Amino acid sequence: MAILVINHGANWTKDLYQATFDRVIPDRTNPPAGLISHVGAPGDGGGWQVIDVWESEEAFRRFMEESVKPAAQELGAPPFDSKVVEVYNSLIP
């Protein structure tokens, strides 16, 4: 079952997001297994947010643990919050 993931880092910046993204997905033609869509944008009231759709929560958690968290730690990034909800409907043309 697909999930929607909303990540928000109150103290993240566009540059920090981009540096992390470049480390964890160096080749945009080869996205992580299970990723359906990815969007990064400024957060309401500051910070940075990332909104993803994943094939499963297991695929999302694996990517976070194996790729995102280690890269963020190497970059000295502050923590961020993640909210996971089940997708009811989607349209990806």
C-alpha positions in Angstrom: 0.0 0.0 0.0 1.4 3.4 -1.0 2.2 6.0 1.6 2.6 9.8 1.7 5.5 11.1 3.7 5.7 14.7 4.9 9.1 15.6 6.3 9.7 19.0 7.8 13.0 20.4 9.1 12.4 23.7 10.9 16.1 24.6 10.7 16.9 23.1 7.3 17.8 25.3 4.4 17.6 24.9 0.6 21.4 24.4 0.5 21.3 21.7 3.2 18.4 19.9 1.5 20.3 20.0 -1.8 23.5 18.7 -0.3 21.7 15.9 1.3 19.7 15.1 -1.9 22.9 15.1 -4.0 24.4 12.5 -1.6 21.5 10.2 -1.3 20.3 10.4 -5.0 23.5 11.2 -7.0 21.9 9.9 -10.2 18.3 11.1 -10.7 17.8 8.5 -13.4 18.2 5.8 -10.7 15.9 6.7 -7.8 15.7 4.6 -4.6 13.7 1.4 -4.8 10.0 2.1 -3.9 10.1 5.9 -4.5 7.1 7.0 -6.6 7.5 10.8 -6.3 9.5 13.4 -4.5 9.1 17.2 -4.0 11.3 19.5 -2.0 10.1 23.1 -1.1 10.4 25.8 1.5 8.2 25.1 4.6 5.4 27.3 5.8 6.9 29.6 8.4 10.5 28.7 7.5 12.6 25.6 7.3 12.3 23.1 4.5 9.9 20.3 3.7 10.0 17.2 1.5 6.9 15.4 0.4 7.3 11.9 -1.0 5.1 9.1 -2.2 6.5 5.6 -1.5 5.2 2.1 -2.6 5.4 1.1 1.1 6.4 2.3 4.5 9.1 -0.4 4.6 10.8 1.0 1.5 10.7 4.5 3.0 12.1 3.4 6.3 14.9 1.4 4.6 15.9 4.5 2.6 15.8 6.7 5.6 18.0 4.4 7.8 20.5 3.4 5.1 20.8 6.6 3.2 19.2 9.8 4.5 20.1 9.7 8.2 23.8 8.8 7.6 24.1 11.6 5.0 22.4 14.1 7.2 24.6 13.2 10.1 27.7 13.6 8.0 26.5 17.1 7.0 25.8 18.0 10.6 22.1 18.6 9.7 19.6 19.3 12.5 16.8 16.8 13.1 13.5 16.8 11.1 10.0 15.4 11.7 8.3 12.9 9.5 4.6 12.2 9.2 3.4 9.1 7.3 -0.1 8.6 6.1 -1.7 6.0 3.9 -2.5 7.1 0.3 -6.2 6.9 -0.5 -6.0 8.1 -4.1 -3.4 9.5 -6.5 -3.0 10.7 -10.1 0.5 10.7 -11.6 0.2 11.5 -15.3 
